[in-house]
Amino acid sequence: MSGSRSRHEPGTVPENPSPEEERGDIMSTTVRPSGVRQQAEARMARNFRLKEQIINRLGLDTTPEVVSDNQPLFGRGLEMDSLDTLEVVVMVNNEFGVSINDDDAKAFGSINAMADHIEANEVR
């Protein structure tokens, strides 16, 4: 069978792996597309909820659909100030059970940065 690719059952290691398998170019059998899709949908839902909470808490005149996940929270983004920061810290603690301290300033970079911080620190 020279020149042909090896075929093997999912979850088994092939005796003669193809060059793609050796380089890791082929999706692992442990990663399921439906699982990736579920993670992406959960992330989108979390980001939307986070945007809703920030908009409502700060009384902003916008909607979650208009706010980009990578839009800065300060400056030309949502134009938050230091008082808004305190409101968001309290909201994240109350809504998500996650604390934000002085060392976590990068969490205020964008909605995605805030979601990353929440995911990394939430109790599961």
C-alpha contacts under 8 A as a table, 3 or more apart, distances in Angstrom:
res1	aa1	res2	aa2	distance
1	M	4	S	5.74
5	R	17	P	7.74
5	R	18	S	5.78
6	S	14	P	6.96
6	S	15	E	7.96
6	S	16	N	6.27
6	S	17	P	6.24
6	S	18	S	6.33
7	R	14	P	7.26
8	H	12	T	6.67
8	H	13	V	7.32
8	H	14	P	5.73
9	E	12	T	5.68
10	P	29	T	6.14
11	G	29	T	6.10
11	G	30	T	7.68
13	V	17	P	7.97
14	P	17	P	5.35
17	P	20	E	7.91
17	P	21	E	5.73
17	P	22	E	6.16
18	S	21	E	5.15
18	S	22	E	6.28
19	P	22	E	5.05
19	P	23	R	6.22
20	E	23	R	5.20
20	E	24	G	6.06
20	E	25	D	5.00
20	E	26	I	6.16
21	E	24	G	4.95
21	E	25	D	5.93
21	E	26	I	5.64
22	E	25	D	7.71
24	G	27	M	7.42
27	M	31	V	6.91
28	S	31	V	5.57
29	T	32	R	7.04
31	V	35	G	7.17
31	V	36	V	7.56
32	R	35	G	5.21
32	R	36	V	6.52
33	P	36	V	5.09
33	P	37	R	6.13
34	S	37	R	4.97
34	S	38	Q	6.11
35	G	38	Q	5.02
35	G	39	Q	6.20
36	V	39	Q	5.10
36	V	40	A	6.17
37	R	40	A	5.07
37	R	41	E	6.10
38	Q	41	E	5.09
38	Q	42	A	6.03
39	Q	42	A	5.07
39	Q	43	R	6.12
40	A	43	R	5.07
40	A	44	M	6.20
41	E	44	M	5.09
41	E	45	A	6.15
42	A	45	A	5.09
42	A	46	R	6.12
43	R	46	R	5.05
43	R	47	N	6.11
43	R	115	A	7.93
44	M	47	N	5.13
44	M	48	F	6.12
45	A	48	F	5.10
45	A	49	R	6.11
46	R	49	R	5.09
46	R	50	L	6.02
46	R	115	A	7.15
47	N	50	L	4.98
47	N	51	K	6.13
47	N	69	D	7.03
47	N	111	I	6.53
47	N	112	N	7.05
47	N	115	A	6.43
48	F	51	K	5.11
48	F	52	E	6.15
48	F	64	P	6.24
48	F	65	E	7.90
49	R	52	E	5.02
49	R	53	Q	6.12
50	L	53	Q	5.14
50	L	54	I	6.18
50	L	111	I	7.33
50	L	115	A	7.65
51	K	54	I	5.20
51	K	55	I	6.03
51	K	64	P	5.34
51	K	67	V	7.33
51	K	111	I	7.14
52	E	55	I	5.22
52	E	56	N	6.03
52	E	63	T	7.42
52	E	64	P	5.71
53	Q	56	N	5.20
53	Q	57	R	5.85
53	Q	91	M	7.47
54	I	57	R	5.16
54	I	58	L	5.95
54	I	88	V	6.56
54	I	91	M	7.82
55	I	58	L	5.42
55	I	59	G	5.67
55	I	60	L	4.98
55	I	61	D	7.60
55	I	62	T	7.11
55	I	63	T	7.24
55	I	64	P	7.49
56	N	59	G	5.04
56	N	60	L	6.71
57	R	87	E	7.12
57	R	88	V	7.56
57	R	91	M	7.54
58	L	84	D	6.68
58	L	87	E	7.39
62	T	66	V	6.84
62	T	67	V	7.77
63	T	66	V	5.57
63	T	67	V	6.89
64	P	67	V	5.30
65	E	68	S	7.58
67	V	71	Q	6.78
68	S	71	Q	5.02
68	S	111	I	7.69
69	D	110	S	6.53
69	D	111	I	4.92
69	D	112	N	5.42
70	N	110	S	5.18
70	N	111	I	6.08
70	N	112	N	5.99
70	N	113	A	8.00
71	Q	77	G	5.53
71	Q	78	L	7.59
71	Q	110	S	5.45
71	Q	111	I	6.97
72	P	75	G	7.10
72	P	76	R	7.04
72	P	77	G	4.45
72	P	78	L	6.62
72	P	108	F	7.78
72	P	109	G	5.55
72	P	110	S	4.68
72	P	111	I	7.65
73	L	76	R	7.95
73	L	77	G	5.13
73	L	78	L	4.80
73	L	79	E	6.28
73	L	80	M	5.95
73	L	108	F	6.21
73	L	109	G	6.10
73	L	110	S	5.40
73	L	111	I	7.37
74	F	77	G	5.52
74	F	78	L	5.82
74	F	79	E	4.69
74	F	80	M	4.77
74	F	81	D	6.72
74	F	108	F	7.81
74	F	109	G	7.65
75	G	78	L	6.96
75	G	79	E	4.74
75	G	80	M	6.89
76	R	79	E	5.67
77	G	80	M	7.89
80	M	83	L	7.97
80	M	84	D	5.58
80	M	85	T	6.95
81	D	84	D	5.22
81	D	85	T	6.36
82	S	85	T	4.97
82	S	86	L	6.71
83	L	86	L	5.33
83	L	87	E	6.58
84	D	87	E	5.01
84	D	88	V	6.23
85	T	88	V	5.15
85	T	89	V	6.17
86	L	89	V	5.06
86	L	90	V	6.31
87	E	90	V	5.28
87	E	91	M	6.14
88	V	91	M	4.88
88	V	92	V	6.00
89	V	92	V	5.31
89	V	93	N	6.27
89	V	99	S	7.10
89	V	100	I	6.00
90	V	93	N	5.16
90	V	94	N	6.12
91	M	94	N	5.10
91	M	95	E	5.79
91	M	96	F	7.93
92	V	95	E	5.28
92	V	96	F	5.33
92	V	97	G	6.67
92	V	98	V	6.05
92	V	99	S	7.04
92	V	100	I	7.89
93	N	96	F	5.64
93	N	97	G	4.55
93	N	98	V	4.71
93	N	99	S	5.29
93	N	100	I	7.68
94	N	97	G	5.65
94	N	98	V	7.79
96	F	118	I	7.19
96	F	122	E	7.17
97	G	122	E	6.59
97	G	123	V	7.65
98	V	118	I	6.16
98	V	121	N	6.19
98	V	122	E	5.67
99	S	121	N	7.99
100	I	103	D	7.92
100	I	104	D	5.87
100	I	107	A	7.98
101	N	104	D	5.43
101	N	105	A	7.59
102	D	105	A	6.12
104	D	107	A	5.69
104	D	108	F	8.00
105	A	108	F	5.76
105	A	109	G	7.67
106	K	109	G	5.38
106	K	113	A	6.90
107	A	110	S	7.13
107	A	113	A	4.91
107	A	114	M	4.50
107	A	115	A	7.92
107	A	116	D	7.56
107	A	117	H	5.85
108	F	111	I	7.53
108	F	113	A	6.53
108	F	114	M	5.94
109	G	112	N	7.96
109	G	113	A	5.71
109	G	114	M	7.24
110	S	113	A	5.04
110	S	114	M	6.23
111	I	114	M	5.08
111	I	115	A	6.10
112	N	115	A	4.98
112	N	116	D	6.03
113	A	116	D	5.02
113	A	117	H	6.26
114	M	117	H	5.09
114	M	118	I	6.25
115	A	118	I	5.02
115	A	119	E	6.08
116	D	119	E	5.16
116	D	120	A	6.06
117	H	120	A	5.16
117	H	121	N	6.17
118	I	121	N	5.28
118	I	122	E	5.65
119	E	122	E	5.59
